[in-house]
Amino acid sequence: MSDQPQAQDGQSLAVKIDSEKGHPLAWKAVVKRAAMVLVAGLIIYLVFPAITEVLASWPRLSTLHPWWFTLAIGAEIAHFMCTFALQRLALRARAWPLLAGPIAYGAFWLRYRSHRPSPQATGVKT
């Protein structure tokens, strides 16, 4: 086993980087990336004042009456019950699929959080 990382096509990473230096990005790729950066910057510019305003009001939560927290928890419980009822209707199930959504979302998040497949899925030997 060598110390140099291998690319998927068998070339070393250094060789692959050197070969790609001679091929600059196409102008379409540059324009697309620049547009994405501009859109992200515009969104941050528009949303940042609202975020700072919300975070600045954090100390005011100490003056909130405790029954509002109870009401908020009740609203969350109602939200989850409505979500589960909607799943029950969509799946045409007789039982309540209480854990179908959270389990599926958790499995999706655990699998795709790294944005790359596992070495076993790509056939790379580790």
C-alpha positions as CSV (number, residue, x, y, z in Angstrom):
1,M,0.0,0.0,0.0
2,S,1.5,3.4,-1.0
3,D,1.4,6.6,1.0
4,Q,0.0,8.6,-1.9
5,P,-3.7,8.8,-2.1
6,Q,-5.2,7.2,-5.2
7,A,-7.9,8.6,-7.3
8,Q,-10.8,6.4,-8.4
9,D,-9.3,5.8,-11.9
10,G,-6.0,4.6,-10.5
11,Q,-3.9,7.8,-10.9
12,S,-2.3,9.4,-8.0
13,L,-3.9,12.6,-6.7
14,A,-0.8,14.7,-7.5
15,V,-0.9,13.5,-11.2
16,K,-4.6,14.2,-11.4
17,I,-4.2,17.8,-10.0
18,D,-1.3,18.5,-12.4
19,S,-3.3,17.3,-15.4
20,E,-6.3,19.5,-14.4
21,K,-4.1,22.6,-14.0
22,G,-3.8,22.8,-17.8
23,H,-7.6,22.8,-18.2
24,P,-9.1,26.0,-16.7
25,L,-12.7,26.1,-15.8
26,A,-15.2,26.9,-18.5
27,W,-16.7,30.4,-18.4
28,K,-20.1,28.9,-17.8
29,A,-18.9,27.2,-14.6
30,V,-17.3,30.5,-13.4
31,V,-20.5,32.5,-14.1
32,K,-22.6,29.9,-12.4
33,R,-20.4,29.9,-9.3
34,A,-20.2,33.7,-9.2
35,A,-24.0,33.9,-9.5
36,M,-24.5,31.5,-6.6
37,V,-22.1,33.5,-4.5
38,L,-24.0,36.7,-5.3
39,V,-27.3,35.2,-4.5
40,A,-26.0,33.8,-1.2
41,G,-24.5,37.2,-0.4
42,L,-27.8,39.0,-1.2
43,I,-29.7,36.6,1.0
44,I,-27.3,37.1,3.9
45,Y,-27.5,40.9,3.4
46,L,-31.3,40.8,3.5
47,V,-31.7,38.3,6.4
48,F,-28.8,39.2,8.7
49,P,-30.6,42.3,10.3
50,A,-33.6,40.2,11.2
51,I,-31.4,37.4,12.7
52,T,-29.5,40.0,14.8
53,E,-32.8,41.5,15.9
54,V,-34.1,38.1,17.1
55,L,-30.9,37.2,18.9
56,A,-30.8,40.6,20.6
57,S,-34.2,40.0,22.1
58,W,-33.0,36.7,23.7
59,P,-32.7,38.2,27.3
60,R,-36.4,39.2,27.1
61,L,-37.3,35.5,27.4
62,S,-36.7,35.7,31.2
63,T,-39.8,38.0,31.5
64,L,-42.0,35.5,29.7
65,H,-44.7,33.8,31.7
66,P,-44.2,30.0,32.1
67,W,-47.7,29.2,30.8
68,W,-46.5,30.4,27.3
69,F,-43.9,27.6,27.3
70,T,-46.7,25.2,28.2
71,L,-48.8,26.6,25.3
72,A,-45.8,26.3,22.9
73,I,-45.2,22.6,23.9
74,G,-48.9,21.9,23.4
75,A,-48.7,23.5,19.9
76,E,-45.7,21.3,19.1
77,I,-47.5,18.2,20.2
78,A,-50.5,19.2,18.1
79,H,-48.2,19.7,15.2
80,F,-46.7,16.3,15.4
81,M,-50.1,14.7,15.8
82,C,-51.3,16.4,12.7
83,T,-48.2,15.3,10.8
84,F,-48.7,11.7,11.9
85,A,-52.4,11.9,10.9
86,L,-51.5,13.2,7.5
87,Q,-49.0,10.4,7.1
88,R,-51.7,7.9,8.1
89,L,-54.1,9.3,5.5
90,A,-51.4,9.4,2.8
91,L,-50.2,5.9,3.5
92,R,-53.8,4.6,3.9
93,A,-52.7,2.8,7.0
94,R,-55.0,1.6,9.8
95,A,-52.3,2.1,12.5
96,W,-50.7,5.3,13.3
97,P,-47.2,5.5,11.7
98,L,-45.8,7.3,14.6
99,L,-42.1,6.7,13.8
100,A,-42.2,6.3,10.0
101,G,-41.2,9.9,9.3
102,P,-38.6,10.5,12.0
103,I,-36.9,7.1,11.3
104,A,-36.8,7.7,7.6
105,Y,-35.5,11.2,8.0
106,G,-32.9,10.0,10.5
107,A,-31.7,7.3,8.2
108,F,-31.5,9.7,5.3
109,W,-29.6,12.2,7.3
110,L,-27.1,9.6,8.6
111,R,-26.5,8.2,5.1
112,Y,-26.2,11.5,3.1
113,R,-24.8,14.0,5.6
114,S,-21.2,13.6,4.3
115,H,-22.3,14.1,0.7
116,R,-20.3,11.2,-0.5
117,P,-21.0,7.4,-0.7
118,S,-19.3,5.0,1.6
119,P,-16.1,3.3,0.4
120,Q,-17.9,0.0,0.2
121,A,-20.5,1.5,-2.2
122,T,-17.9,2.8,-4.5
123,G,-15.8,-0.3,-4.5
124,V,-12.7,1.3,-3.0
125,K,-10.7,-1.0,-0.9
126,T,-9.8,0.3,2.6
